[in-house]
Amino acid sequence: ILISGRGSNMVALVEAARLETYPAEIVGVISNKPNAAGLEKAQALNIPTAVIDHTDYSDRETFEQDLHEKLLALEAELVCCAGFMRVLTPWFVSRWENRLINIHPSLLPKYKGLQTHQRAIDAGDKETGCSVHWVTEDLDAGAVILQESVQIAPHDTAELLAARLLPIELSLYPEALEIVASKLRSPQ
Ligand code: GAR
């Protein structure tokens, strides 16, 4: 699981994966930010953690090479971005093709990128939501695996929507990972 911050989706995945019947095991949590709150949460759950600080690298490719090596060392077969706020290059994405998923706080294909709830409010949308999707070369453009919506009320703010959406994310992501992991074949 790749994180950059709070790690609530990461905790939900770890907790789901503890169930004996769940088809995935969480082998590690990697953060690109040394002060991500999710790191302590993962440690408290006895999940190995690593920091690969992108500011230590002069370009995305060398950062991603170390990230890739760390994932191989962990024997990861599937990578879940969970609030991981780095854009991944085609180099990395191609190495993890069909093994790389993300949760995004919008009803994709609407509102790729940042400020998703504010953009939905500004557009006068009646609903927003979250999507778990495959990561491809184009940002937030891969096929949706699962998505769920919430209504936007007249006086909603981006903060209120994010808070209302969070528990939905926390059940949607484990459900999506379950679907993906149960179909995953072992690496060649
Ligand atoms: C989540 O709301 C997730 O959808 C969003 O960041 C938050 C991470 O929270 N992801 C993105 O915006 C990706 N572009 P968490 O660290 O508590 O799981």
Residues whose N, C-alpha, C, O or C-beta is under 5 A from the ligand:
A	BS01	GAR	G5 R6 G7 S8 N9 M10 A82 G83 F84 I103 H104 P105 G113
